[in-house]
């Protein structure tokens, strides 16, 4: 049974009409199937889908990212990778079912695969804690990422979570510390790491695994520091203002690509990833292979510097560049021409103020 979103009411009616037309049993018994009408109605559905999904606002994209039928990490792992070997436990407390992790093959290349899993039905969603990871989940990922780094195996992460689990037990076991250590581990890897946001990338729970060389988003996924409902509750004390919050937060793939937060958008099939899971899985696989190959000739230092420069560049006009001084292994900030002039004026404002006063005095004496 298909699930429809609120803005898909017309599409639902048309698809129900097609299902009725396909049935050979009419009100008067067995009847002839009207293939021409089915074809025309299906064309109308495709046109409606095209128009609807081309004009989604930020809140509607949030609803699509959370769609019940949207493919989850477990589906992509099975479709994209071969010889996947599941590994469990953090060697401290226990295992966290909300994250799937293990080694597998893609394009005959060994990779570490990490996937935040929300679950497919009520029972699995409860078991997976709706994709909200606990400290032991992050520590499991850290353990495996360090293992992958030791054997020079790239890391692939599938991000799909509303955020890290905020329960008392998780806080008592060091949730904040686990997230911080996971971010540090991701940033310190000497192997390429690629993160694909397949649905909802929420808060530090997503950033903990998405501090990568390449951050890729599906077209209708979202990535933000807080949910639109949470933002609306804090700013306006009104969760019903989720649309305004979603628009202000710039959480869609297009917004984030323009801001330089992510590196690539993977287009989704007509009507969203949930309408054609096989195609989107194939597209994600192609993107992973392409991005992994871009690091084939990169040294450990180059991979590390690429990731460091990428994150230092966020929010800057020109970003940071490698120092030309061989004795200096750090990164230096490259300013734009306008910023250089502004900085120069700020540093010498007293001098320029004095010169201005002298010029003003000269002009006053001339005209008097």
HELIX and SHEET records of a PDB file:
HELIX    1   1 UNK A    6  UNK A    8  5                                   3    
HELIX    2   2 UNK A    9  UNK A   22  1                                  14    
HELIX    3   3 UNK A   35  UNK A   54  1                                  20    
HELIX    4   4 UNK A   58  UNK A   65  1                                   8    
HELIX    5   5 UNK A   73  UNK A   80  1                                   8    
HELIX    6   6 UNK A  122  UNK A  127  1                                   6    
HELIX    7   7 UNK A  129  UNK A  131  5                                   3    
HELIX    8   8 UNK A  135  UNK A  150  1                                  16    
HELIX    9   9 UNK A  168  UNK A  172  1                                   5    
HELIX   10  10 UNK A  175  UNK A  188  1                                  14    
HELIX   11  11 UNK A  203  UNK A  210  1                                   8    
HELIX   12  12 UNK A  228  UNK A  235  1                                   8    
HELIX   13  13 UNK A  239  UNK A  241  5                                   3    
HELIX   14  14 UNK A  242  UNK A  249  1                                   8    
HELIX   15  15 UNK A  253  UNK A  259  1                                   7    
HELIX   16  16 UNK A  273  UNK A  275  5                                   3    
HELIX   17  17 UNK A  277  UNK A  293  1                                  17    
HELIX   18  18 UNK A  300  UNK A  313  1                                  14    
HELIX   19  19 UNK A  337  UNK A  347  1                                  11    
HELIX   20  20 UNK A  349  UNK A  367  1                                  19    
SHEET    1   A 2 UNK A  25  UNK A  26  0                                        
SHEET    2   A 2 UNK A  29  UNK A  30 -1                                        
SHEET    1   B 7 UNK A  82  UNK A  86  0                                        
SHEET    2   B 7 UNK A  99  UNK A 106 -1                                        
SHEET    3   B 7 UNK A 109  UNK A 116 -1                                        
SHEET    4   B 7 UNK A 154  UNK A 161  1                                        
SHEET    5   B 7 UNK A 193  UNK A 202  1                                        
SHEET    6   B 7 UNK A 214  UNK A 218  1                                        
SHEET    7   B 7 UNK A 264  UNK A 266  1                                        
SHEET    1   C 6 UNK A  82  UNK A  86  0                                        
SHEET    2   C 6 UNK A  99  UNK A 106 -1                                        
SHEET    3   C 6 UNK A 109  UNK A 116 -1                                        
SHEET    4   C 6 UNK A 154  UNK A 161  1                                        
SHEET    5   C 6 UNK A 193  UNK A 202  1                                        
SHEET    6   C 6 UNK A 222  UNK A 224  1                                        
SHEET    1   D 2 UNK A 320  UNK A 322  0                                        
SHEET    2   D 2 UNK A 331  UNK A 333 -1                                        
END                                                                             
